[in-house]
Amino acid sequence: MFSKILVAVDLADTDPTPKGIAQAVELATASGGSLRLVNIQPLLPATFMEYVPADFDAEQEKRASLALQDIVGAVKMPKERLSGVVRVGGIYHEILAEAAEWGADLIVVGSHRPVVSDYLLGSNAKTIVRHALCSVLVVRP
């Protein structure tokens, strides 16, 4: 089955258990695989930099790392097969890059019910599905 499963975690989601974690844990447990949770923090546009503290990016990444570690700590899996990472940049670009660098053979992403703007602008899940070099599981609520 799958030996390395990457799960995209949206820390802005209000659900206490991020979408896809339960499915990813089930697949990883069944196959004896590893699980990596990844959160992507967006880059702040340069035009806003004068309005935020100088250490804004570092603080944002630190808060995200702490929140992600809380989620990782709650996952019921052997800790040696579980990890978390925070990356900064474009969401789908960084997820695909992390999957390639880590050697993931499955990416799990949560998605929401599409609205008209998704059809016009596209979604991160759609782009990940289209460009991933491995299998992708899209989990809806």
Backbone torsions as a table, in degrees:
resi	resn	phi	psi	omega
1	MET	NA	-125.4	-175.7
2	PHE	-110.0	129.4	-178.4
3	SER	-99.7	-24.6	179.3
4	LYS	-135.6	111.6	-176.4
5	ILE	-113.8	123.4	179.2
6	LEU	-102.8	128.2	-179.8
7	VAL	-116.7	121.6	176.4
8	ALA	-79.4	125.6	-177.4
9	VAL	-114.7	123.9	176.6
10	ASP	-97.2	107.2	-178.3
11	LEU	-71.1	-15.3	178.2
12	ALA	-82.5	-11.3	178.6
13	ASP	-67.4	134.4	-177.2
14	THR	-79.7	-13.4	178.8
15	ASP	-66.6	131.2	-178.5
16	PRO	-63.7	-29.7	176.0
17	THR	-111.1	111.8	-178.3
18	PRO	-56.5	146.8	-179.7
19	LYS	-58.1	136.3	173.7
20	GLY	93.4	-16.3	-176.8
21	ILE	-66.2	-44.4	-178.8
22	ALA	-60.2	-43.4	179.5
23	GLN	-66.0	-42.0	-179.5
24	ALA	-65.5	-41.5	178.5
25	VAL	-62.8	-42.9	179.0
26	GLU	-60.4	-45.1	179.9
27	LEU	-67.0	-42.4	-179.7
28	ALA	-66.2	-39.0	179.2
29	THR	-66.2	-43.3	-178.9
30	ALA	-64.0	-32.8	-175.8
31	SER	-104.3	-3.1	-177.7
32	GLY	71.7	24.0	-176.5
33	GLY	-88.2	177.6	178.9
34	SER	-101.8	155.4	-178.1
35	LEU	-127.5	132.2	175.5
36	ARG	-126.7	124.1	175.7
37	LEU	-94.1	134.1	-179.3
38	VAL	-129.4	135.9	173.9
39	ASN	-121.4	138.8	179.5
40	ILE	-110.1	124.4	174.8
41	GLN	-98.5	126.3	-177.5
42	PRO	-71.0	151.8	174.2
43	LEU	-75.3	139.4	176.3
44	LEU	-81.1	129.3	179.1
45	PRO	-57.2	142.9	-176.8
46	ALA	-56.7	-30.2	-178.5
47	THR	-66.5	-19.0	179.8
48	PHE	-95.4	-9.0	-172.8
49	MET	-60.4	-30.2	-179.8
50	GLU	-74.9	-10.5	-177.7
51	TYR	-100.6	-2.5	-179.2
52	VAL	-120.9	159.0	178.2
53	PRO	-60.8	156.5	-176.8
54	ALA	-60.9	-31.1	-178.4
55	ASP	-97.6	22.2	-176.0
56	PHE	-57.5	-48.0	-178.4
57	ASP	-61.6	-43.9	-179.5
58	ALA	-65.7	-41.8	178.6
59	GLU	-65.8	-40.2	178.7
60	GLN	-62.6	-44.4	179.2
61	GLU	-66.1	-37.8	178.5
62	LYS	-64.8	-45.4	178.1
63	ARG	-61.0	-42.3	179.8
64	ALA	-64.3	-41.5	179.5
65	SER	-62.3	-42.6	179.0
66	LEU	-65.4	-43.7	178.8
67	ALA	-64.2	-40.8	179.8
68	LEU	-67.2	-39.0	178.4
69	GLN	-64.3	-32.7	174.5
70	ASP	-63.2	-41.4	178.9
71	ILE	-67.4	-45.3	178.4
72	VAL	-58.5	-41.6	-179.3
73	GLY	-64.0	-25.5	-178.6
74	ALA	-87.4	-10.8	-178.1
75	VAL	-75.6	130.9	-177.7
76	LYS	-88.0	81.4	178.0
77	MET	-150.4	157.6	174.0
78	PRO	-59.1	130.4	-173.7
79	LYS	-63.3	-24.7	178.7
80	GLU	-73.0	-13.6	177.9
81	ARG	-108.4	18.1	-173.9
82	LEU	-135.0	133.9	177.9
83	SER	-149.1	166.8	177.8
84	GLY	-141.6	149.4	-179.7
85	VAL	-147.7	143.7	174.7
86	VAL	-112.0	131.3	176.8
87	ARG	-122.0	159.1	-179.7
88	VAL	-120.3	130.7	178.5
89	GLY	147.7	-155.0	178.0
90	GLY	-74.7	139.1	-171.7
91	ILE	-58.7	-62.3	-175.0
92	TYR	-67.3	-34.8	179.1
93	HIS	-61.4	-46.4	-177.3
94	GLU	-71.7	-35.3	176.9
95	ILE	-64.4	-45.8	178.7
96	LEU	-64.0	-38.7	178.8
97	ALA	-66.2	-43.2	178.9
98	GLU	-64.2	-41.4	178.7
99	ALA	-61.0	-43.0	-179.7
100	ALA	-67.9	-45.2	-177.8
101	GLU	-66.1	-38.2	-177.8
102	TRP	-83.4	-19.2	-179.2
103	GLY	82.5	33.6	-179.2
104	ALA	-63.7	142.3	173.6
105	ASP	-109.5	1.2	172.5
106	LEU	-152.0	134.6	173.0
107	ILE	-112.8	130.0	176.4
108	VAL	-111.5	123.5	179.0
109	VAL	-128.7	142.7	173.8
110	GLY	-86.3	153.8	177.9
111	SER	-142.5	163.2	177.4
112	HIS	-114.1	171.9	176.8
113	ARG	-66.0	129.2	-176.4
114	PRO	-66.5	144.0	174.0
115	VAL	-117.7	173.1	-175.4
116	VAL	-55.7	-40.1	-178.7
117	SER	-62.8	-29.5	176.9
118	ASP	-63.8	-36.6	179.9
119	TYR	-71.0	-29.8	-179.3
120	LEU	-84.7	-39.9	-173.9
121	LEU	-102.7	-20.1	-176.5
122	GLY	88.6	167.3	179.0
123	SER	-129.6	161.0	178.2
124	ASN	-64.6	-41.9	-179.6
125	ALA	-60.4	-42.7	-179.7
126	LYS	-62.5	-41.9	-178.8
127	THR	-69.0	-38.0	177.4
128	ILE	-63.7	-45.5	178.6
129	VAL	-58.6	-43.8	-175.9
130	ARG	-67.9	-36.3	-171.0
131	HIS	-109.7	-4.6	-178.2
132	ALA	-66.5	145.5	177.3
133	LEU	-92.9	4.1	179.1
134	CYS	-135.6	-179.0	178.7
135	SER	-68.4	152.7	179.1
136	VAL	-132.9	132.4	174.6
137	LEU	-110.7	118.5	178.3
138	VAL	-100.2	122.5	-177.6
139	VAL	-108.1	125.9	176.4
140	ARG	-103.5	157.1	179.7
141	PRO	-64.2	NA	NA
